[in-house]
Amino acid sequence: MKANKLMIAALFMGALAMASCSKKESEDPIVPVNPGTNTDEAPEVDKPADGYVTIVINIPAGSECNGIAVKGTIIGEDGTWTGADQYLAADGSVADAAGAAKFEKIEGNWWKTTIKLGAGYAATDEAGNDVTNYLAGKICLIYKGDGSWDGQASDWEFLDDSNIQYSKSGDGNLQVNGTQGVLYIKVNAWNKSECVTITYVDVTFTMKPQIPVTNDGVVYIVGDAFEQSWVPDAYPMTKDGDSWKVTLKANVGGEYKYVVNGTWDNDQMAAPEEGQTCSKGAPNIKLEGTSVNDEVYGFLNFGVSEKCE
């Protein structure tokens, strides 16, 4: 087995709250990890039986308190994804936290779980290529009332020690595309961890859009950097000439973006890429200080005429 050396060293930051940890959302903030270095090699784990996947993860030291499980689906049709306080069981069914296929610690910061795969359903990867999924979802810390997948891994990557086919969906889910094997994943950070204390400080935000917001629009700021996490109508801004301003309690290290009129229907958009006339949704912005000056392109339905499909 090819050894995969990991080096995880991160500054201890305040944890981030969030409400966009879901099967359809992947642009989530990087969460605090406790300081410390892990140089362990990926442990060699035997393949499970045919029709099963063993998921082996490396997590930040000290970031687990109440268990780790997988939220997602092995079926893939509408209505079959895990909901609040639900996780995948060892047989692939939907279960509560008590019945979940919880990860067990192997050694160091390495954990593993084994889950039965589904019959397979048609899907696409992040590049738009056709794949067959036998499981899809996210690795999550267990939370009570986690309908928004609050504890999901927000910064993670596949490791080349894996011996099963895999891919990532366009909305950030891990996808198992083989029918037997071991999938290795490095978790750099969680969207939220109950092991870490949240710290909020006063932050002043100033934002200037390239395409001005018309008189009937009000800009709101939204993100897990705030106490009301990812609530689009919680924090309106005040217009000041060509800019919008607000001072809020926020968590430095969290992420945020802007919307108009407190709705995702008017999401912040990125400038069209070269050769295109449509715009894609803008990525989240990482909060790195207590005074922010952002210049953004514009907002859907407010001067941005078309969203790329």
C-alpha positions in Angstrom: 0.0 0.0 0.0 1.3 3.4 -0.8 2.0 5.3 2.4 0.5 8.8 2.5 2.2 11.1 4.9 0.0 13.9 6.3 1.0 17.1 7.9 -1.9 18.8 9.7 -1.0 22.0 11.5 -3.6 24.7 11.9 -4.2 27.7 14.1 -6.8 27.4 16.7 -9.7 29.6 15.6 -13.2 30.1 16.9 -15.7 27.5 15.6 -18.1 28.5 12.9 -21.9 28.1 13.0 -23.7 27.3 9.9 -27.0 26.5 8.2 -25.9 25.5 4.7 -24.3 22.2 5.5 -26.6 20.1 3.3 -26.4 17.5 0.5 -26.7 20.3 -2.0 -24.2 22.8 -0.5 -20.5 22.5 -0.5 -19.1 26.0 -0.2 -18.8 25.9 3.5 -16.3 27.6 5.7 -13.1 26.1 7.1 -13.5 25.4 10.7 -11.1 25.7 13.5 -8.8 22.8 14.2 -6.8 22.4 17.3 -3.1 23.0 17.1 -0.8 20.0 16.7 1.0 18.0 14.0 0.1 14.6 12.7 2.7 12.8 10.7 1.1 9.4 10.8 1.1 7.3 7.7 -2.2 6.1 6.4 -2.9 2.8 8.1 -3.4 -0.2 5.9 -7.0 -1.5 6.2 -8.4 -4.7 4.7 -11.0 -4.5 1.9 -14.5 -5.2 3.1 -16.8 -7.7 1.6 -18.1 -7.2 -1.9 -20.9 -4.6 -1.9 -19.3 -2.6 1.0 -17.1 0.4 1.4 -14.8 1.1 4.3 -14.2 4.8 4.7 -11.0 5.7 6.5 -10.5 9.3 7.6 -7.8 11.4 9.2 -9.3 14.2 11.3 -7.8 17.3 13.2 -6.7 16.3 16.7 -9.3 17.1 19.3 -12.1 17.9 16.9 -14.4 15.0 17.7 -16.7 14.9 20.8 -20.0 13.1 20.1 -19.0 10.7 17.3 -18.6 10.9 13.5 -20.9 9.3 10.9 -21.9 9.7 7.2 -25.0 11.7 6.1 -26.2 11.0 2.6 -27.8 8.3 0.5 -27.2 4.9 -1.2 -30.3 5.4 -3.4 -30.0 8.9 -4.8 -33.7 9.7 -5.6 -35.6 12.6 -4.1 -36.6 12.1 -0.5 -34.0 9.4 0.3 -31.3 11.6 1.8 -30.7 11.6 5.5 -32.4 14.5 7.4 -32.2 16.0 10.9 -30.6 13.6 13.4 -30.3 10.9 10.7 -27.2 9.1 9.4 -26.4 6.1 7.3 -26.4 2.8 9.2 -24.0 -0.1 8.5 -26.6 -1.7 6.1 -27.0 1.6 4.2 -30.4 2.4 5.6 -31.3 5.7 7.3 -30.8 5.6 11.1 -30.8 7.8 14.1 -27.5 8.7 15.9 -27.7 5.5 18.0 -28.0 3.3 15.0 -25.5 5.1 12.8 -22.4 3.4 11.4 -20.2 5.5 13.6 -16.5 5.8 12.8 -14.2 3.9 15.2 -10.8 5.1 16.1 -8.0 3.0 14.6 -4.8 4.8 15.7 -3.6 8.4 16.1 -6.1 10.6 14.3 -7.3 7.8 12.0 -10.9 6.5 12.1 -12.9 4.0 10.0 -16.4 2.8 9.3 -17.9 0.3 6.9 -21.2 0.8 5.1 -23.2 -1.4 2.6 -23.5 0.1 -0.8 -26.6 0.5 -2.9 -27.5 -1.0 -6.2 -26.2 2.1 -8.1 -27.8 5.1 -9.7 -26.8 7.5 -12.4 -25.0 10.8 -11.4 -22.3 13.2 -12.5 -19.0 14.3 -11.1 -17.9 17.9 -10.6 -16.6 18.0 -14.2 -20.0 16.9 -15.5 -18.9 13.4 -16.4 -21.4 10.5 -16.0 -20.7 8.2 -13.0 -22.6 5.5 -11.1 -23.0 6.3 -7.5 -23.3 3.5 -4.9 -23.2 6.0 -2.0 -23.0 9.8 -1.8 -22.9 12.2 1.0 -20.6 13.9 3.5 -18.7 12.9 6.7 -20.2 14.7 9.6 -19.7 15.2 13.3 -22.8 14.1 15.1 -25.0 16.9 16.3 -28.5 16.9 17.8 -30.9 18.8 15.5 -28.4 18.8 12.6 -31.0 19.2 9.8 -28.5 21.5 8.1 -25.6 19.0 8.4 -23.9 21.3 10.8 -20.9 19.2 11.6 -19.9 18.3 8.0 -16.3 18.2 6.8 -15.9 21.6 5.2 -12.3 21.2 3.9 -11.4 17.6 2.9 -9.7 15.7 0.1 -9.4 12.1 -1.2 -6.1 10.3 -0.6 -4.5 8.2 -3.2 -4.2 5.3 -0.8 -7.9 4.5 -1.8 -8.5 1.3 -3.7 -12.1 2.0 -4.8 -13.4 4.3 -7.5 -14.6 7.7 -6.2 -15.5 11.2 -7.3 -16.8 14.5 -5.9 -20.1 15.9 -7.0 -20.6 19.4 -8.3 -22.1 20.4 -5.0 -19.3 18.9 -2.9 -20.5 15.4 -1.9 -18.1 12.5 -1.8 -19.3 9.8 -4.3 -18.4 6.1 -4.2 -18.3 4.8 -7.7 -17.0 1.3 -7.1 -18.7 -1.7 -5.4 -15.9 -2.8 -3.0 -12.9 -1.2 -1.4 -11.4 1.3 1.0 -11.8 5.0 0.6 -9.2 7.2 2.4 -10.1 10.9 3.1 -8.2 13.6 4.9 -10.4 16.0 6.8 -8.6 19.3 7.3 -11.5 21.1 9.0 -15.2 20.8 10.0 -17.9 23.3 9.4 -18.6 23.3 13.1 -17.3 21.4 16.1 -18.8 21.3 19.6 -15.2 20.8 20.8 -14.2 24.4 20.0 -15.5 27.6 21.5 -17.0 30.2 19.2 -15.5 33.7 19.6 -17.2 36.8 18.1 -15.7 40.3 17.7 -16.9 43.5 16.1 -16.2 43.6 12.4 -17.0 46.4 10.0 -18.0 45.4 6.5 -17.9 47.7 3.5 -19.0 46.3 0.1 -19.1 48.0 -3.3 -20.8 46.2 -6.2 -19.6 46.6 -9.7 -23.2 46.6 -10.9 -25.1 48.9 -8.6 -28.1 47.6 -6.7 -31.2 49.4 -7.8 -33.3 51.5 -5.4 -35.7 48.7 -4.5 -32.9 46.4 -3.4 -31.3 46.1 0.0 -28.1 44.2 0.5 -27.8 41.7 3.3 -24.7 39.9 4.5 -24.9 36.2 5.3 -22.6 33.5 6.5 -21.5 31.2 9.3 -19.2 33.9 10.6 -22.3 35.2 12.3 -24.4 34.0 15.2 -27.4 33.5 12.9 -25.5 31.2 10.6 -26.4 31.3 6.9 -29.8 33.1 7.5 -30.1 35.3 4.4 -32.5 37.9 5.9 -30.8 38.3 9.3 -28.3 41.1 8.7 -29.3 44.0 6.4 -26.7 46.6 5.4 -27.0 50.4 5.0 -26.4 52.1 1.7 -23.6 54.7 1.8 -23.1 56.3 -1.7 -22.1 53.5 -4.0 -21.2 51.2 -1.1 -23.1 49.2 1.6 -21.9 49.1 5.2 -22.6 47.3 8.5 -20.8 46.5 11.8 -21.6 43.1 13.3 -20.3 40.6 15.8 -18.5 38.0 13.7 -16.1 35.1 13.9 -12.7 35.8 12.2 -11.9 32.8 10.2 -15.5 32.1 9.2 -17.0 32.7 5.7 -19.7 35.0 4.3 -21.2 36.5 1.2 -23.9 39.0 0.1 -27.4 38.7 -1.1 -30.1 41.2 -2.0 -33.4 41.5 -0.2 -32.5 38.7 2.2 -33.1 35.9 -0.3 -30.9 33.4 -2.1 -32.9 34.2 -5.2 -30.7 37.3 -5.4 -27.4 35.6 -4.7 -24.0 37.2 -5.1 -22.6 36.4 -8.6 -19.1 36.2 -10.0 -18.1 38.1 -13.1 -18.6 36.1 -16.4 -15.6 34.0 -17.4 -13.9 34.8 -20.6 -16.0 34.0 -23.6 -19.2 33.6 -21.5 -22.2 35.9 -21.1 -23.6 34.2 -18.0 -22.4 34.3 -14.4 -21.9 31.6 -11.8 -22.6 32.0 -8.1 -19.7 33.7 -6.3 -17.7 31.7 -3.8 -17.9 32.4 -0.1 -15.4 35.0 1.3 -13.2 34.1 4.2 -13.2 36.7 7.0 -9.6 37.5 7.8 -9.8 40.7 9.9 -12.0 43.2 11.7 -12.3 45.7 8.9 -13.4 44.4 5.5 -13.6 46.2 2.1 -15.0 44.1 -0.6 -15.6 44.8 -4.3 -18.1 42.4 -5.9 -19.5 41.9 -9.3 -23.3 42.0 -8.8 -26.4 40.1 -7.8 -28.7 37.8 -9.6 -31.8 39.6 -10.9 -30.2 43.0 -10.2 -28.2 43.7 -13.3 -26.8 40.2 -13.7 -29.1 39.0 -16.5 -28.4 35.3 -16.7 -27.1 32.5 -14.4 -25.0 29.8 -15.9 -26.6 26.4 -15.8 
